[in-house]
Amino acid sequence: MANIYTFKRTEMKYRLTKDQYDEFIERVMEHLVPDEHPVSEIHNIYYDTPDYRLIRTSLEKPYYKEKLRLRTYGIPTNYSASFLEIKKKVDGIVYKRRIELPYGRAFSYMNFNEPISTQSQIAKEIEYFKAFYSNLMPKMVINYNREAYVAKDDPDFRITFDYDITYRTDNLDLKKDLGGERLLPEGEYLMEIKTSKAIPLYLVNVLNKMGLYKTTFSKYGEGYTREFIKAGLSLVAAGQAASASQRSRQNLAYV
C-alpha cells in the first residue's frame, strides 16, 4: 500500500475484543490473504489550527470533513520515507491523497514552512490546504500496530486490525519513540473494512452471526476528547465555533 497515492472507498470500523478477533479471523481467513505489508508499525502526526478547528468540525459529523497528517511506517530518520496525506470524508465516502517525501523534508515543510520541490497535483492540494487553514501546527502523535489482509479475489478489498493504539500531545516528532496513553484497552482491536464496492455476503453473515456492529471511533477524535475532558472543558461549546467557517470549505472540496 505504501506506493499508492490516491484512495476512494468506504471505511467501516468495529471494535473487537481478543476473543472476537480470534473468532473473526477463523471465520473469514479462507477468503483472505495477508496484505503486501501484512504487519506494520504506523506513526502519525496530526496537524490542526491553534483552536483545533479541523477535529472540532469532524466531531460534529458533517457532510464534509478533512484532516492532514504526516505518516511513517516505523520510527523514521530524516531520510526515511514518509507520507503527507489529506484525508477527506464526503457523504460517507473516504478520499485519501498523499505524497511521499523524506521524513526530514516533510517535517520541515509542515513545521517550519520550508519549501519542497515536488510540484505534483497532490502537492498543490496540500499547499492549498495549508494556506486555507493558516497557522497549522502539530497537535497530536498517534502510534499503533496494524495487521492487514486483502480479499483473494479483490486486492482492493482490505481488512485491517489496529492495536496498541497510543497518543501523545507533546514531543511531536516521530523520530522520538516516546510512547503515549492508550486509546483502547490492552488486547482490544480496531477493525476496519475498506472497500469501494459492496461488502461480500460471506462477510455480512459473519458480522451478523457474531453480533458485530459499526462504530464511529476516530483515533484523533478520541485523543482530542480525552484531552478536553482532562481540562474540564465542554466539547459541545468548543465544537460550535467551527461550524460556520467550515461551510464555505465544503463548496471548495476537490474530490
Secondary structure, DSSP 8 states (H G I E B T S, - for coil): -TT--EEEEEEEEEEE-HHHHHHHHHHHGGGEEEEEEEEEEEEEEEEE-TT-HHHHHHHT--SEEEEEEEEEESS--TTSEEEEEEEEEETTEEEEEEEEEEHHHHHHHHHH--------HHHHHHHHHHHHSTT-EEEEEEEEEEEEEEETTEEEEEEEEEEEEEEESSS--TTS----EESS-TT-EEEEEEESS---HHHHHHHHHHT---B---HHHHHHHHHHHHHT--HHHHHHHHHHHHHHHHTT---
